[in-house]
Amino acid sequence: MRADSIEGTGVRLRRYRAADAGAVRAACNDPLTQRFLPALPRPYTEADAQRWVTEGAAAAFPSGGNFAIADPGTDALIGSVGLLYVQENVGSIGYWIAPQARGRGVATAAARALTEYAFTAGYARIELRTELENAASQRVALGAGYTREGVGRAAGARPGGRDDLIVWARVAGDPPGPTPRHLPDLPGGELTDGVVRLTPMRAADAPAVQLLPCAPAAPEETVRYCAHADAAWLADQEIRLTIRDVATGAFAGRAGLTVRHPDPTQAEIDCRLIPARQGHGYATRAVKLLCGWALTGTALERLVAGVPTPDLAAQRVLERSGFVREGQERRTGGRTDLYRYALLRPGS
Ligand SMILES: CC(C)(COP(=O)(O)OP(=O)(O)OC[C@H]1O[C@@H](n2cnc3c(N)ncnc32)[C@H](O)[C@@H]1OP(=O)(O)O)[C@@H](O)C(=O)NCCC(=O)NCCS
């Protein structure tokens, strides 16, 4: 890892210079950088920045490597990317981007460039760890060709405790990315029929989602459910959406799909409304919108649902949305039997 500079698509990775200290200090004091890189000093002082650009960054050579990410036009520092030596031929990558340079592909290009350079230097496996709440970094991982391998429990240190981290890896010979997704993003970020709007659930939705009759008793579980919605989606496991009234923006409920492991072409649909919004056709609209997109815009081919036999309203919603009742699931332990419904991809 002795390169002085590495060219990527729209980015240059180069050694740090003393003149980078101001930009490093500003970016490392940014709240998002501080939140997702808990090992950084808080606050990140001028002395910290000076130490990093003059000796800290270089200390990882020759087994790893830390690079400034520079704008190839101006050579100004816009981010940082580093490869930490883990064990023989295995490295771990990390990065941050200055706030003003985010959202235009810099991290993805830099991660890809350093990963590919590492393979040419003899590395066989590069790992990447992201927090479950850090959707942007998970998207960088996918964009740079990494595969999600699972969740490392208590894998990350933070002040006062440890966090679970998603573990990603790219091994030599893997395609350059983006890593394909079975559950892509919604077209334009939403589904709407002019009356209801379905959008991906966010951490900020937790107080509204907690109003649903099916919400867990502990509000912190709902906070986690909402905050980890992106991670579940990007893992091709689950889609979690909120349903809102288009006219007022008021929260009406949630709808979602859970992919049925191990068959990634089947998913279970779920839709819940707050009591005040029941009986107005919102659930049928939401289910139709979600199923219409899922069966044409994703790899899903068969959507299924289980409805308690006495729940006539839910059965009507599914039947109006085109689901066909396939049978009755008998249950034990005093639990109510379910009618099983399914809807297939058109033309199947
Ligand atoms: C995570 C971070 C490095 C991303 O940098 P970036 O240059 O903005 O990333 P890119 O422009 O390459 O975007 C990558 C993807 O993230 C998405 N993205 C960018 N900002 C986002 C945000 N705030 N929320 C959700 N997604 C976001 C982009 O749309 C893109 O998605 P796509 O590939 O599906 O189209 C940057 O936000 C950052 O510095 N965060 C703080 C430090 C950090 O989290 N480091 C990583 C620790 S693991």
The ligand as an ORCA input file, in Angstrom:
! r2SCAN-3c Opt
* xyz 0 1
  C     -21.531      7.738      4.807
  C     -20.817      8.798      3.954
  C     -19.343      8.468      3.933
  C     -21.412      8.734      2.540
  O     -20.663      9.622      1.719
  P     -21.225     10.179      0.316
  O     -20.099     10.636     -0.498
  O     -22.349     11.095      0.585
  O     -21.808      8.827     -0.314
  P     -22.222      8.657     -1.836
  O     -22.521      9.996     -2.442
  O     -21.220      7.776     -2.481
  O     -23.628      7.938     -1.669
  C     -23.731      6.575     -1.492
  C     -25.199      6.249     -1.341
  O     -25.694      6.777     -0.114
  C     -26.872      7.522     -0.339
  N     -26.887      8.588      0.638
  C     -26.085      9.669      0.720
  N     -26.424     10.387      1.800
  C     -27.458      9.733      2.398
  C     -28.226      9.969      3.562
  N     -28.006     11.030      4.337
  N     -29.190      9.074      3.876
  C     -29.420      7.980      3.117
  N     -28.705      7.707      1.999
  C     -27.743      8.579      1.664
  C     -26.729      8.009     -1.767
  O     -28.000      8.327     -2.319
  C     -26.116      6.798     -2.420
  O     -27.117      5.812     -2.600
  P     -27.235      4.939     -3.929
  O     -25.852      4.396     -4.197
  O     -28.223      3.883     -3.559
  O     -27.688      5.899     -4.967
  C     -21.041     10.225      4.524
  O     -22.414     10.427      4.742
  C     -20.293     10.484      5.825
  O     -19.180     10.986      5.807
  N     -20.910     10.139      6.973
  C     -20.273     10.306      8.277
  C     -19.133      9.330      8.517
  C     -19.537      7.896      8.252
  O     -20.674      7.508      8.443
  N     -18.563      7.073      7.811
  C     -18.795      5.670      7.541
  C     -18.699      4.884      8.774
  S     -19.019      3.157      8.427
*
